[in-house]
Amino acid sequence: MVIDLQKYQDLYFQEADRFLTQMHEGLVRKDIPTLHRLSHSMKSRSLVMGYPQLGNMGKALEFYFRDINEGTRTAPSDLANVIQPMLDTIKSSLEDIKAGNPEHDMAALITQLY
């Protein structure tokens, strides 16, 4: 059985916008568990919808916040300054996809997390 994901695309974009808003709020509060959960959700939904770059960024953020949450990494004092450019690129990539353009290459940003 083949599933037509196009009918879910609008819902994906709505949820992605909501996730980005909540991630920004989580950054302001330094709410690492929420940032971890939202990154996980973004990863999964992006991969299902066929957006591997967004999925890979979600995965990298998920692991980054997981490590902070588990104490194997220390959150930088300027966490928002580290993460906000990534969220801005995710938003820009989503806007390009909506306009019919390819998603952005996230590889260079992902390496900044490690």
C-alpha positions as CSV (number, residue, x, y, z in Angstrom):
1,M,0.0,0.0,0.0
2,V,1.4,3.4,-1.0
3,I,0.5,6.4,1.1
4,D,0.3,9.8,-0.6
5,L,2.2,12.1,1.8
6,Q,1.2,15.2,-0.2
7,K,-2.1,15.4,1.7
8,Y,-0.2,15.6,4.9
9,Q,2.2,18.3,3.8
10,D,0.1,21.2,5.1
11,L,-0.2,19.6,8.5
12,Y,3.6,19.0,8.5
13,F,4.3,22.7,7.8
14,Q,1.8,23.8,10.5
15,E,3.4,21.5,13.1
16,A,6.9,22.5,12.0
17,D,6.0,26.2,12.6
18,R,4.6,25.3,16.0
19,F,7.7,23.3,16.9
20,L,9.9,26.2,15.9
21,T,7.9,28.6,18.1
22,Q,8.0,26.2,21.0
23,M,11.8,25.6,20.5
24,H,12.4,29.3,20.6
25,E,10.4,29.6,23.8
26,G,12.3,26.6,25.2
27,L,15.6,28.3,24.4
28,V,14.5,31.4,26.3
29,R,13.7,29.2,29.3
30,K,16.6,26.9,28.8
31,D,14.1,24.0,29.0
32,I,16.3,21.2,27.8
33,P,13.8,18.3,28.1
34,T,11.3,20.2,26.0
35,L,14.0,21.1,23.4
36,H,15.0,17.4,23.3
37,R,11.4,16.2,22.8
38,L,10.6,18.8,20.1
39,S,13.9,18.0,18.2
40,H,12.9,14.3,18.3
41,S,9.5,15.0,16.9
42,M,10.9,17.3,14.2
43,K,13.4,14.6,13.2
44,S,10.8,11.9,12.9
45,R,8.2,13.9,11.0
46,S,10.8,15.4,8.6
47,L,12.2,12.0,7.7
48,V,8.7,10.6,7.2
49,M,7.8,13.5,4.9
50,G,11.0,12.9,2.9
51,Y,13.1,15.9,4.1
52,P,16.4,14.3,5.1
53,Q,18.3,17.5,5.7
54,L,15.7,18.7,8.2
55,G,15.5,15.2,9.7
56,N,19.3,15.1,10.1
57,M,19.2,18.6,11.8
58,G,16.4,17.4,14.1
59,K,18.5,14.3,14.9
60,A,21.6,16.3,15.7
61,L,19.6,18.7,17.9
62,E,17.9,15.7,19.6
63,F,21.2,14.1,20.5
64,Y,22.7,17.5,21.5
65,F,19.9,18.2,24.0
66,R,19.8,14.5,25.1
67,D,23.5,14.8,26.1
68,I,22.9,18.0,28.0
69,N,19.8,16.5,29.7
70,E,21.8,13.4,30.7
71,G,24.8,15.4,31.9
72,T,27.3,14.1,29.4
73,R,27.5,17.6,27.9
74,T,27.3,21.0,29.5
75,A,24.9,23.6,28.1
76,P,26.9,26.6,26.9
77,S,26.0,29.9,28.7
78,D,25.1,31.3,25.3
79,L,22.8,28.4,24.3
80,A,20.4,30.6,22.5
81,N,23.2,32.1,20.4
82,V,24.4,28.6,19.4
83,I,21.0,27.2,18.6
84,Q,19.0,30.2,17.2
85,P,20.9,30.3,13.9
86,M,20.0,26.6,13.4
87,L,16.3,27.3,14.0
88,D,16.5,30.3,11.6
89,T,17.9,28.0,8.9
90,I,15.3,25.4,9.6
91,K,12.6,28.1,9.2
92,S,14.2,29.4,6.0
93,S,14.4,25.8,4.6
94,L,10.7,25.2,5.4
95,E,9.8,28.4,3.6
96,D,11.8,27.4,0.5
97,I,10.2,23.9,0.5
98,K,6.8,25.6,0.6
99,A,7.8,27.7,-2.4
100,G,8.8,24.6,-4.3
101,N,12.5,24.8,-3.8
102,P,14.8,22.1,-2.3
103,E,15.6,22.0,1.4
104,H,18.8,23.6,2.6
105,D,21.9,21.6,3.2
106,M,22.3,21.4,7.0
107,A,25.7,19.6,7.1
108,A,27.8,22.6,8.0
109,L,25.4,23.7,10.8
110,I,25.2,20.2,12.2
111,T,29.0,20.0,12.6
112,Q,28.9,23.1,14.8
113,L,27.1,21.0,17.4
114,Y,30.1,18.6,17.7
